[in-house]
């Protein structure tokens, strides 16, 4: 297989870097200062076994990719950026291209399937960060990630087998899954803490918000009749595979990184916002996730400081209408 990693940030950079180091042909799709740094110096993968410079083709558009019958796209942008990426791919990638969604949330797969019949999903368990142009930091060693894969809407095939084998050859743990979305829905529930971690001062009140957000998510997915792997099965799959590097300071997740970098947006609409959407569709109230979405949107748009909001304010106002969140400037 040849790989186009569309979105060479924290997740995509680690995947693309590891695949390239194992000998796979990889094209990286990035933008802005990150793309410029990759083109000038290569992609720097800061990993537990050292800093690796990945020399790979890099572009900001699918129009410049050398497409072959064996090219697989790993779509690793944030979920709110998937629409633009898929539009670029639709205009330039062959119709039969396999698109593997390595995104958080559960919406990207449906959007990709509308355009590409060969759509796949990865349940992403990959702690990493991208805060500096040209550099991605893999937070776990010796195994950097667990990336299980399946076809959409279900099942496995030769492509899942080939991609999973290539991931394993790169040092990443990977298995094929008949119902990959059941795993991704459990990951969605885990990601309901992302906005809380990114936006609110950490402590007991934030923990209470996270517990209530998770309870809403469980209720919504049950009301929707969607399959979800159990928390025990998810915990068993993770086991002790992902070992955090002791040399790294533990920072925040993907939403925290978006606010820290001052991007002006985040994927909160596809995390807590997905629970809000499904709640509206199925008549399940989701006041906690609604409040988290509102707070995180405002903080990101205003350029506020991560973890600067008071979770007690949300706890006081829940049920009494949407709260307001004065953001502190960075």
Helices and strands as residue ranges (DSSP letters): E 2-6, H 10-21, E 25-29, H 32-41, E 43-47, E 50-54, E 57-59, G 62-64, E 71-75, G 79-81, H 82-92, E 98-101, H 108-115, E 119-125, E 128-132, E 135-138, E 146-151, H 158-169, H 180-190, G 191-193, H 194-199, H 204-224, H 231-238, H 254-261, G 268-270, H 272-282, H 287-302, H 311-317
